[in-house]
Amino acid sequence: MHTLGPGDLLLSLLDEAYAAKVVIRGTEVSFMGQEAEVDQMIEIVRTISYLTQLGAQLSESDYRYAIELAQNGELKELVTLFTSEVATTHRGKVVRARTLGQRRYVEAIQSHDIVFGIGPAGTGKTYLAVAMGVMALKRGDVKRIVLTRPAVEAGERLGFLPGDLQEKVDPYLRPLYDGLYDVYGSEQVARAMERGTIEVAPLAYMRGRTLDDSFVILDEAQNTTSEQMKMFLTRLGFGSKMVITGDVTQVDLPPGRLSGLIEASRILKSIPEIAFHYFSTHDVVRHHVVQKIIDAYDQMAPLQADEVQAHRGLLA
């Protein structure tokens, strides 16, 4: 039964998530347990069956999210997610918001001039922004897409990397290219870059410019300094949108340097034209273990801070 996924995966996940039991007799499936749980499990199967009839292809993470929504009384939102399109890739694949958090992020981009998307890896922050930028370019809403990120990574500096400047910065920009290639196609991207309608460049290249009629994405913004963030935000021109993405738990700046993303989230939150959207681990759309890994590290962070403080006390 296609609805149940490979190896009746959905039934296994339901059995794992609920106290009520899944009973399989031949080709018949029934649920035994408390009425409220049984009703919820049946509604999950019906909803997923409806979506598969519409042609939706659901993954394990979609099944898990359906169960989570049902447990929160929001299962009906799953149909809305799978019937709303954000973009279409060059191969004809439909790009959708796959969680409620992603949908709110997309809505924020549609309704605000500047949007900060802050949250852990795997939440689709950059990919959705790239997809929306490509669609805005195709519709003629903007004349170009500009994608940038700071060339800062843990343990590496540009001067020590081999090659010329372009070869040095390409590894830092590769995730942006990957998103563009998936949504727009490598040949179309190459032609657009030749025409100047798509630009991918390090953040330092933004200084002194005014970006009119542009869809501008700053990725890995947690690695900007305060000065870099202010410089970037003041590039905003007429007819433009800016999307700034980052994970404040992954700052690679030298010790003692304040992240421009963290500072901006504090001092700009009262400006109505600027939206701040915070993703959670519930919005992670990679392997479900990624969500557990992020949660585990988040739980360790306060303990590590205490350990660092205690260690400093011993050295004093």
N, C-alpha and C positions, 0 to 999 in steps of 0.2 A: 504493500500500500504506500504510494508515493507520499501521502500526507505524513506518515510516521517517520520518514527519513530512512537512511541506510541502516539495516540491521534493527529496525524498529527503534531508532535512537530516541524519538520523542517519548515513547513509553518508558524507556530506561530513565530519562531525565525526570519524568513525572513521578516515577517510583522513588527516585532519589529525593525529590523535593517535598513530597507529601507523605503523611502517615497513612493515608488511604492506600489500598493495594491495587495494583494492576493485575487483572486476571485475564489470561488468554486461553480460549478454548477453540482450537482449530483456527477459523478465520474470524471468530468473534472476540471482541475486546470489551471487557466491562471493568468497572471500578467499584471497590467495596470499602466502605468506611463511613466517616461522618458525612452527613448530607451536604454541608457547606463545601467541604473539600471535593467531594465527588462532583457536585455541580460545577465547581471551578475547573476541574480537570476536563470535564466534558466540554465546557465552553472553550477551553484552550484548543482541544482537538477540532472542534467545529470551526473556530476562527482560522486555524492554520489550514484546514481543509478548504475553506472558502478562498483563502489567498492562493493556494496551489491551483485551484480551479481557474483563477484569474491569470495564472501563468507565472506567479512569483516563485522564485527559487530560494528557499530558506536554508540557511546554514545552521550549524550547531549553536553558534552564538545567537542567532535569531530565535531558536527554540528556547534557549535559556532566558533571553530577554522577554519572550512572551510569558513565560512562567513568572518572571519578576513583575511584569506589568499586572498580571492576573492577581498576584498576591497583594498588590497595591491598589486593586480596584480600577485599573486603567487599561484593561485589555483591549477595549474598543479603539484605543489610540494606535494599536498595531496596524489596523487596517488603514488608518489615515497615513501612517508612515509609508506603507507599501504602495499606496495609490497616489502619492505626491512626488513629483519629479523635481530634482534640482538642476540636472544637466543630462546630456547624452554624450557619451564618448564617441571618438571617431569610428569605433567599431559598432556603434549602435547600442552599446550597453547603457542602461539607465542608471544614473547616479541619484541615490536617494539619501535623505537623512535616515539613519538606522536606529536612532534613539531619540527620546523626547528632548534631551539636552542638545543633540545635533540640530534638531528642528528649530529650537529656540535660537541657536547660533545663526542658522541660515536666515531666520526672520529678522534678527538684529542687523545682519549685514544688509538686508533689503531696505531697512528703515532708518539706518544711521550712516553718517558720513565717515565716522571712525569707529571701528569695533576692535576690542581686545578679546582674543580667545585664549583663555588661560587654563591649563590643565595638563594631565599626564599624557605620556606617549600612547599612541593607538586610538585617540579619540577623534581622529579625522580633522583636526583643526586646520592643517595646511592643505590637505587634499580638497576639502570642501571649498575653501577659499579659492584655490586654483580653479576648481570646476566652475564656481560662480563668476570668476574673472573671465574665463574663456567664453562663457555664455554671454556675459555683458559685452565682450568684444564682438562676438558674432552678431548680436542684436544691434550693434552700433551705438550702444549706450556710452561706451568709452572708445577712445582712439588707440589705446595701447594698454598693455599689461606690463607692470614693472614688479619684478620679484627680487628681493634682496635679503641678505642675512649677514650678521657680523662674522668675520673670519676669526673666530675664537673657539678653540677646543681645548679640552683638558690635556696638558702635557705637550702641546705642539705650538710652534710659532711659524708664521709664514716664511720668515727669513731662513729657517732651517730646512724647509722643504725643497726638493729638487725642482728644476725647471724654471721657465719664465713666469711672469706674473699670472697669466691666464691659467697655466698649468698648476700654479700654486693655489689659486682660489677655487678651481673647478671641484675638488673634493668637498669643499664646504657648500657648494651650490648644487651638488648632485641630487639631493632629495627634491629640490625644486624642479629640476629637469625631469625627474622621474614622474612627478605629478603631471607636468605639462604633456609629456609624451603619452601618458595613459589617456588623458582626456582629449587632447588635440591631435595627437599623432606626430611622430618624429619628423616626417617630411613637412607637414604644415608648420611645425614649430621652427624648423630650419628656415623656411621661406619667410615666416613672420619676423624672425630675428634679423634676417637680411634687410627686410623693409623697415625695421625699427619699430614694428607694432608689438613685439615682445622683447623685453629686455631683462636679462638675468645678470645681476652684478653685485659685488660686495657692497656693504653699507657705506663704506668710505666714498664710493662714487656718487652718492646722493648729495653731498655737500655743495651748496651754492646753486642748487637747481630749484625750479618751481614746476611741480607736476600737475599740469592741467589735463582734464579729460582722460584721466588714467585710473586704472584699477591697480592699486599698489599693495603689495603684500610684504610685510617684514616678518621673516621666520626666525625662530630661535632668539626671540627678543629678550629672553632672560640674560643673554650675554652682551647686551648693550650697556654702556655706561650711561650715567645720567645725562651727560653732554650729548652723546650720540642719539639718545631717545628724543631729546628736545630738538636736535638738529633734524631728525627724520620727520617728526610730527609737523614741524613748521615748513616742510616742503609741500604740504597739501595745497593744491590749486583748485580753480573753479571746475566744476563738473567731475570731480574725482571722489573716489572712495579709498580708504585705507583699512587694511586688516592687519592687525599685529598679533602674532601667535607666539606662545612660549610656555614653558613649564618652570615655575619658580622653584621647584625642588631640584633643578638640574643646572644651577648656575656654575659656569666655568671661569668666572672672572678671578683675578688674583685676590688673595685675602685682603680685606679692608676696602674693596671697591663695591659700592652699592649698585645693585642691578637697576638699570633704567626702567625695566618692566615693573619691578616691585615699587619703585618710587612713583611711577606714573599711575599705578593702580590706587595709590594713596592720594595724590594731589589733583587728579583729574576726574575723580568719581562724581563730582557735582555738576559737571558740564553736560547739559541734556543732549547735545549732538553726539556725544561719545557714549558708547555702550560697552560695558564689561560683562562678558559671559564666562562663567566658571564651569568647566567640565569636571565631572567626578569619575571615579572608576566604573560607575554604571554606564558610562558612555564609551568605554573601551570596546572596540569592535575587532580586536585581534583575538588570538587564541584565549579562551577563558582563563587559562593559567596566568596570563599577563595581568589581569585584574587582581588576582590573588597576590602576585608578586608586588604590585604597586601598593596594595593594602598593607602587606607585611613590612615594606620599607617605611611607609607612613607611620606605622605603629612603633617602629624602631627609632624614628627621628628624635622624639623627646628623650628617649633613653640615652642616645648618643650625645645629645646636648648636655645632659647631666654628667655623663662620663668625661666629656671634654672639660667642663667646668671643674670637676673634681681633680682632674689631671693638672689643670692650671694651678689649683690650690696647692698641690703637692710640690710644684716647681717654684712656687712663690717663696 
